Amino acid sequence: MSADSVMIPGSGEPLPDYGNEHHAVDAVDAFEITARLEASGLSDRTVRRRHGVSDVFAYAQSLVQVRSSALAPQVPEGWLGVDALLEAVRRGVVLILGAVLGGLTASVLTANTRDVLIAGISAWVVGQSVSGIVWAYAGAGQLKRGIARGAAATLLVTAVLTCYMMVSLVLPSHDATLAGLTMAWCWYSCIVSMLVILGRSRFLLAVLSLAVSAVTLALVLGRRGSPAAVVIVAFLVLGTVTLALARLVRGIRERRILDRSDWRTALAPAAQAGFLAAALSVALTGLPAWEGTALIVATVVAAAATDPALVLMRQRLMWSSRRTPLLRHAARNAWILTMGLSAAIVFISATVSTLVVIFLVQDTRLATTVIVAAAFSSLATTSTTLNAFGLPRGGVIFAFAASLSAVAWILVGDIPGILIALAFLVAGIAVLLARVTDPRAYV
């Protein structure tokens, strides 16, 4: 359920400073960067201790490479970059298959839907935090360092959850199933997020397709050993993705220790995921069990659709801004495109929830579920899009607005809750339209 952990962040705001990359901006060559670094107080001894290079000039040469990779524009030749769009589609399918596999495995391990929800939400928040750390470093041209710090965060979270599981095993009044399920799901979310960032979506798609097919077949056959087969498949997937990541990061010689900047970077994506998860949890309390299932399915599908929609949106905006000489024309095109793609995601979410209620629940009273799914996906998409276009705080604010709307819906009723969600949505769209008016948000 790590809804946005596979999403590429925007470039509207400066990335956090994880070293001295700002000295490389607008520099002519490595000699100018060297002069700037020495003027800032760096010495050969300092760079040897901090960065593992021989002297300041060698470090300046590495910053030249960082500058070139971080600032090189990636503009599609036409209005559509097929490779990037297909990669985003694969990420979305990986998200859906992972959610399906996790849900089926959890349903076999425990019949308590509360435990499944807690484990899924925990994986969502943790996966978002780790991927936020890695993407920030990757955007600064330090992908290897980002993967090393992401691995450190993953190990830290896993160690904490392992201690929780051990305590649950010792205390007779506690059930260790929730702790084990949460630990496995969080581990999976972190590992898959890093593999996606490393461009291994094809591999993940193949592994998860086989796993979901095997689990579905085992459950359909309904034999006595089906639950054990499902758990074995899930552990095989965990082992496979873990080995794949271990092979890719084996040669990375970066420090696997988190510092203060890493915690700050993880705060915004964790808060965004936490507020969206809170909104989803509150909304589920106001729906019957099967309609709640429809809402969860619609949420996952909407999150998966958001990724390729944002890639398509960014490509189209970049292409349009280079073909339109007048700023007002570019702004109008940006507004139309933004509104169109946002409406498409909401329509997809509402349609999926409708189909699930009709065919799975077999109930024609679906108005409430469809409206709730559309409202939640609208605010979640707005939050994610603002984050993708360089406004992480805006993403957190409108994720919080989604949770407020859900609470209002439960406390004061359908109509007031819908009106409050609509007011927040209008405000979010206004902020988003103002953001995409400036081409610097996406070029």
N, C-alpha and C positions, 0 to 999 in steps of 0.2 A: 504494500500500500504506500510505498514511498512516492507519492504522487508527482512531485516536481524534482526529485533528486537526479533525474536524467536530463534536466533542462539546461541549456547553455545560457549563462547570465548575459545581461546586456552590457553595453559599453558607454552608458550615458554619464556615469560618475567615475572619478579616478579610482583605480584599484588600491587596496591597502598597500602600504609601503613595507615590503618584506625584506628589503635590502637597501641598495643604493641605486635602483633602476632609474630614479628621477634624474640622476646626473647624466644619463645617456640621452635624454630627450633633447633634440635639436643640436646635438654635438656633431662636429664635422667628422671626426675620426677618433681612434682609441687614444691618441695623444691628448686631445682636448678633454676626454673623459678622465684620463689619468690626472691631468692638472686640476680638474674639479674635485676629484676624490681626495687628492693630497691637500687641497685648500680647505676641504671640510674636516681635516684632521686625521684621515686614515694614513697609516704607515704600512710598510711591508710586513712588519711583525703582526699588526692587527689583522690584515687580510689573510695571513697564513693561519692564524688561530681561528678566525671566524669562518673563512670560506675555503680553506684548504688549497690555496694557490701560492705560487712562489713569491710574487710581488704585486704591487699595485697595478702595474701595466698589464700583467696577465689577467688580473681581475677586470680591468677595463675592457680587455678584449672579449671576455665573456659577456659583459654588458652590451657590447655592440651586437652580439648574436641575439641577446634577449630583446633588444630594441627592435631589431629587424623582424623577428618572429612575432612580437607582440603587436607591432604597429602596422604590419603589412595588411592592406585592405583585401578582403575576400569578396569580390564582386562577381556575380555570375555574368557570363557573356550575354545571355538573353535575360528575359524577365524571370526565368525559372532556372534554378540550379538543381538539376535532377538528382545528382549524387547526394547533396546535402539533405534534400527533401526525403529521399529514400532512407537515408540514415536516421532521420527523425522518425519516420514511420516504423522502422525496425525498433527504435527505442520505445515507441509507444506500444508495439506488440509485445515486447519483452516485459514491459510493465504489466500488461493485462495477464500474460501467461504466468508471471510470477505471483500476481495476486490470486489467480485461480489455483495454482499449485499450493500456495500457502493456506488458502481457505479450505481446500479439500483435505490437506494434511491435518490442519487444526481441527476440522470437524470429526476426523477419525480419532484424534487423541483425546478430545474432550467434547462433551455435549453441552458445555456451558458457553453460551454465546458471548457472555460478558468477558470470559477469558480470551476468546478469539478476538474480540474487539480491542481489548487492552494490548494484546500482543501485536496486532496489526498497527495500531496507533503508535505504539512504541517504536516499531520498525520504521514507520513513516517519519517520525520526528528525528530519530537517530540517523537514518539515511539522508535526510535533508541536511543535517548538520555536517556530516562527513563530506558529502558532495559539495557543500558550500565552501568548505576549506580547500578542497582539491581544485575546484573551479577558479577560486581566487588566485591561487598560485599559478594555475595553467594560463589564466589571462595575463599574468605578469611575465610569462615566458619561462616559468619554473615548474614545469609539469612533474618532473622527477621529485622535486622537493615536496610538491603538493601530495603526490602519492605516498611519500614517506610519512608525511604528517597525517594523512588520512588513515594509513595503516596503524599509526600510533593511537589515533582516536578510537579506531575499531577495537584494538586490543584492550584499551582502557575500559571501554563500555562492556566488552565481553568479560573482563575480569570482575567488574562490579556485579554483573548478572550471574556469573558463576558463583560468587560468594552468596548471593541471594538464593540461588538454587540449593547450595549446600546447607544453608540455614533452614530452608524449607524441608529438606530431607531429614534433618535432625529433629526439628520440632514436630511433634505428632499432630498438632492442630493445623498445620499448614500443608497445602498440596503443592508439590514440586512441579506439577504439570505446567502451570502457568509460567513459572520461572524458566523451565526448560524451553517451552514454546517461544517465549519472548526472546530468550538468548539466541535461539536458532534463527528466528525471523530477523532480528536486528543484525546478526552476523551476515545473513544472506543479503539484506538490504545494503549494507556497507560495501560488501565485496562486489556485488553487481553494479553498484553506482560507480565504483572505481574502474571496473572493467569497461563499462559504457564510455566513460571519459577517455579511456585508453583506446577506444575504437574497436572493441571486440563484440559489437552487437550481433554480428552474423553468427559467431560462435555461441553466444547466449541464446539466440533465437533457435538454433538447432538443438541445443541441450534441453531447453524448456519445452520445445515442441514434442520431443520424444518423451520427456518426463510426464507432461500433462496427458499425452495419449495413453501412456502406460497406466497412470493412476486412474484415468477415466475408465479404461477397459477393466481394470481390477475391480472397481466399484460397481460397474454394470454387471459383471459376471456374478458378483455377490457371493463368492465362496468364503469358506471359513477363514482362509488365510489372507483375505483382501486387506484388512487393516494393517497387517504386518508388511504386506507388499507395498502399500502406500508409504509407510514410514521408511522402508528401505529405499524406495525411489527418492524420497525427499533427502535422505542422508547422502545418497549417491550424488544428487545435484549439488548439495553443499560441498561435498568433497571435491567434485569436479571443478566448480568455480573457484574454490580456494586454491587448488593446485594451479589452475590457469593464472590466477593473479600472482601466486608465488613465483612462477616461472618468469613473469614479466618484470617483477620488481627485484628479482634476485641480484641483479647487478647494480642496483641503485646504492650509491654511497652517501646518502644524505642522513642527517640526524633524525631519528624517529622520536623526537621529544617535542611536545606541544609547548608553545610559549603564549604570552599574553595576547598577541595579535591573532593567534589561531582561535582562542576563545571568543574574542570580539567578532571575528568573521563568522563563527558558527552561530552566534546569537540570533541574528536576523532570520536566517532560514529555519532555525529551530522554533523561534517565536511564531513565524508564519505558519509552519506546519502544525504547531500546537494549537493555535487559534482555529485553524480550519478543522482540525480533528475534534476540538471542543464543539464547534458548530455542528459537525456531523453527529457527534454523540448525543447532543441535546435534541437534534431533529429526530434521531432514532427513537427517543423516548416517547415521542408523540405519534408514532406510527405502529401499526400491528407488525408482528414479526416478519411475515412474508413481504409486506410492503417496505419494511426496513431493508430487506435483502435487495429489493428493486432499487432503493436509493443508493445503497453501497455499490451495486453494479453500475448504475448510471454515473456515480462519482468517479469510479475507476476509469470508465470509458471516456468520460469528459477530460480527465487528467491526461489520458493517453492521446486524445485528439488535440490537446493544447500544444503539445510539443511540435508536431509537424505544422500546425497552424501558425505558430510563432516563427518558425523557420521560413515558411512561405510568406508571411507578413513582412519579415525583415528583408527578404530578397526583393519582394515587390516594391517596398518603400525605397530601397537603395536604387533599384532600376528606374523607378519613376522620378526620383530626385535628380538623377543625372540626365534625364530626357526633358525635364520641364525647366525652362529658364526662369520662370516667375515663381517667387516663393509662395504666393497665394494659391497658384495652381497646384503646387506640390503639397501644400497644406490641405487643400480640398481632396486631393487624391488620397492622402494619408487618412483623413477622416472617414472617407467612404470605405476604404479597405479595412480600417480598424473596426468599424461598426459591422461590416459584413462578416468578417471572420469571427468576431465575438458572438454575433447572432447565430452563426453556423454551429459553434460549440454548444451554445445553449440549446439549439434545436436537436443536436445529436443527443445530449443528455436527456432531454424530455422524451425523445423518441425511444431511447433505450429503456428508460423507466416504464414507459407505456407498454412496450413489448413484454418486459419481464412480468409486469402485473397481469397482463392478459393471458400469457401462455404459461407462466409459472404459478401465479396465484389463482388464475382463472376467476378473476373478479373484474366486473366492469366499473366498479366505483374507484376510479383511479385519479380523479381530479386532484385530490390533496397531494398524493405522491408525486404526480407530474409537476405541480406547481412548486412544491418544496425542492424537487430535484433541479428544476430550472433556476429557481432563485439561488440555491446553493452553488450550482455550477457557474452562474453568472458572477457572483461575488468572488468565487475562487479563481475564475479565469481572469477577472480584473486584477486581483491581487498578484497572480502569477505574471501577468503581462507587465504590470508596473515594475515588478522586480526584474523581469527580463530586459526592460528598457532603462535600467539604471536607477531605479527608485526603490531600493530595498526597504526603506522605512515606510514608503507608501504601500508596499506589498504587505507589510506587517499591519499597518493601520486598517486596511480593507479586509484582511483576514480577521482582525478583531471585530470589524463591522459585521462580518458573517456570523460570528458567534453571538454578538448582540442581537442580531435579527432572529437567530434561532431561539434565544431565550425569550425575546418578545413574543414570538409565535406561540411558545408554550404557555406563557403567563397571561397574555391578554387576548389570545384568539387568532383566528385565521386572517381576518381582514386587516386589523392593525399590524400584525406581523408582516403581512405582505407589503403594506404601505411603507413600513420602516425599511424593509429590505429594498424596496424600489427606490426610496430616497437615497440610501447608501449607494445603490447601483448607479443612479444618475450622477451622484458626486464622483464616483470612481471613473465613470466614462468621461466626465468633464476633465478630470486630471489627466487621464490617458490621452485624450484628444489634444490637450495642451502640450503634452509631452512629445507626441509624434509630429507635431507641427514643426518642431525644430529638427532638421535633418541630422544634427550632431548627435542625436539620441540613438541613431542606428547606422550611421555611416562611419 
